[in-house]
């Protein structure tokens, strides 16, 4: 064989190896996506709930007021919980659209 044919043969062999490698990587990515489908669904649902609460702040305020009215805890412990919740919501709201 001449040099040109040798080069074509090397290119064809390399192409076969790359196609096989791409197929195995595609299968690995597919397996990883299937494994992550559950956790991604949970995160997606949590974001939808957070966006709902963000868009319905009056509903959230009414629920908090009702919880405060029927709660037997002291006002200072409720204030501490409210402050912690407010800080968490501020932190999470940075990541929401």
C-alpha positions, 0 to 999 in steps of 0.5 A: 500500500502506498502512503495515501492508502495507509493514511486513509486506513488510519483515519478509518480506524480512528473514526471507528474508535471514536464512534464506539467511544461516543456510543459508550459515553452516550450510554453512560450519560443516559444512565446518569440522567435516568438516575438523576430524574427523581432528585431533579423532579423533587427540586423542580417541585420545590421550585414550583412551590417556592414560586407559588408562595412568592406570587401569592404573598397574601395567602402566605401572610394569612396562613402565618397570621392564622398559625400565630393566632392558634399557636401556644408558643411565646411571642419571642420564640415565634419571632425567632422562628419568623426571623430564621424563616425570613433569612432562609427565604431571602437566601432562596429568593436569590436563586429564583427567577 
